[in-house]
Amino acid sequence: MPYTFSIADTRFLTSGAGVDALQAASGLRLTGATGIADLLAVRSAAGGHAAAVVETVLLRRRAVERWGEAGADQSAGDIDWNAWLFTDEALQQAPPPPVAAHRARRIRAHLSAGKYAGAHDVTCSVGVDLAALTGAGMVTVGSDIDPVRLAMAAHNMATHNMATAGPAGPAGLPVRLVRADARAATTRGLLRYADPARRDATGRRITSADTIPSVADLDAADPAHLPVLRLPPGIDYQTLARPGEIEMVSWRGTVREAVAWPPEYATVGRRATVLSSVLGGVIGDRVIGDRVIREEFTDIDPAEDAVTPAARYLVDPDPAVVRAHLVRQYAARRGLTLLDPHLAYLTGDAPPPGIRSFEILDAAPYSERTVRQWARRDAIGTLEIKQRGTPIVPDDLRKRIKPQGDRRIDRTLIIARIGRHPQAFWCRAVPGDPGHTGRTARAPGA
Ligand SMILES: C[S@@+](CC[C@H](N)C(=O)[O-])C[C@H]1O[C@@H](n2cnc3c(N)ncnc32)[C@H](O)[C@@H]1O
């Protein structure tokens, strides 16, 4: 069970004694084996707040693991997570910083139209989105119903502004924090942004429009100025029936959010934004920084309708493209055709430059026997399985096939229901440019 922080805990953690206790605890291993001894050591410095200190150190480590060190990777930006306060659930709910930064830049662009003076994050939690909004140069108000998270956000924003201070003083624009219910309008003249919770208290993931607060309640707070909404990527946006634009955003090959942009900010009906990173490194004596790469597809882009038999390569588009129903637009941009009008697999004679694709070595109507023969013939040790349009469960099939050859020999099995029958493609993966695949790579010598 994750630790439940109290207001008294946050007060202690931000006091001089708390900062010293956190500093001392950050040098401890705090693993299962050392846990009890470590807790006793922390208790001597933190008394009744020892568990809060230990939990904070562990959560900071998780944040760094997930998002990177400040300044070392653009995915973390300039944020030093080792100075932040989190709860377990708040950390799980927060968006990856590059995704928050992308959304904040879009919000900032709308502000420049002059209608709003700044942004109000009405479900700000501990402030990851707030940091992105101020980082994009906006005057920002943050509010949340949870007093503990709000107290943590106050500390995090102060830390963030100090950390980004230039010679002239804190660079961060003012952030005002207030405890408020997002179901009521509490500010005027600010663009409202909401990221309602997707997990209930039991940790159950919410994939429908059934968020906390609900979309209907958030909209009803000020129907003339609907908020920009960050929603679960699995949301059935067609039944959400909210006017405006839906943007599916992926980061490193996983869809992270669906953003519902009200009509006043929408430029298209559907958009897929693919964010990926190229990790920097050292080449010779040059230090190459990390970069976040963005590619966008929209429903007003040219679309490819041609359906053809499999050519030499198969391509599985980024999941944001698939979720946004923009596979035909993706095919047109990459010079590919559709394998089936209802499937997201695409095909072409050449691997699209930089895109992870799959060279077809063999193809046959799907049967487990055929796949087993291919696996034995090629003496593979590693098998990746992708399927669309069939009930096959890749993990179960892999266990049954049990590749027992050399682990360095790998193949990708793609099973696609083409027309009425599943077809199996035995493929060799052609690695893409890390910028496009969402995978990361280190430059040689790094
Ligand atoms: C998904 S989290 C937001 C994460 C945040 N965007 C970030 O950057 O970390 C949802 C937040 O909504 C808050 N919340 C839930 N119901 C609320 C309500 N009625 N009014 C205001 N905040 C609410 C929760 O306390 C929680 O902090």
The ligand as a Gaussian input file, in Angstrom:
#p B3LYP/6-31G(d) Opt

LIG

0 1
 C       -4.776000      13.204000     -13.278000
 S       -4.543000      14.229000     -11.899000
 C       -3.864000      15.667000     -12.639000
 C       -2.396000      15.528000     -12.929000
 C       -1.752000      16.837000     -13.288000
 N       -2.204000      17.302000     -14.587000
 C       -0.253000      16.807000     -13.264000
 O        0.369000      17.545000     -14.018000
 O        0.327000      16.061000     -12.479000
 C       -6.178000      14.680000     -11.488000
 C       -6.306000      15.642000     -10.317000
 O       -7.665000      16.045000     -10.243000
 C       -7.950000      16.329000      -8.900000
 N       -9.426000      16.392000      -8.728000
 C      -10.325000      15.385000      -8.665000
 N      -11.572000      15.891000      -8.532000
 C      -11.452000      17.240000      -8.522000
 C      -12.366000      18.322000      -8.444000
 N      -13.684000      18.094000      -8.335000
 N      -11.898000      19.579000      -8.473000
 C      -10.555000      19.824000      -8.580000
 N       -9.644000      18.841000      -8.663000
 C      -10.074000      17.572000      -8.650000
 C       -7.274000      15.215000      -8.135000
 O       -7.063000      15.585000      -6.789000
 C       -5.982000      15.065000      -8.954000
 O       -4.936000      15.796000      -8.361000

